[in-house]
């Protein structure tokens, strides 16, 4: 019976570690919470293991904070770009703002087509994420993506800007949010051209 309890307690701790490891892939703390829940059976199976079993979520919570505020979300972006079965995503470019407070990661996904997303590591627990809209209809591989910092303003797109981030306000602008926002009858149509012009005026 003692061996069975020890085996079950070990499995609970390993499950907790696996759930906490998945925390780097998400923008919420649910995996870390599940990792804590997985340790509940250890409380009555192996009471002497309680203290060091709690070290598992505490260590991962500490690693999450260190990655967010010291490593500029590098581990989080690597975890989201890496896939176990199809390794088709990769970090193609890393751009740091002139102030050094924000880092932009361009992640490309290449399978039957090319798609791109950007992760922005601002001083917060989770990175910002946005998809870069592309205008090309053919499956070009890879597409010609331009990403740059202009002072505190980051912008990315192919020929036209589709994602921008204002470091001063900590605000992310995307073409998708732009099209779904409130629209006045006197305003011009919300096209990628008008969005790109709007971002250029912010510079």
Helices and strands as residue ranges (DSSP letters): H 2-21, G 22-25, H 30-37, H 40-45, G 47-49, H 50-69, H 74-81, E 89-96, E 103-110, E 114-121, E 128-132, E 146-150, E 153-157, E 161-166, E 171-174, H 175-180, H 192-202
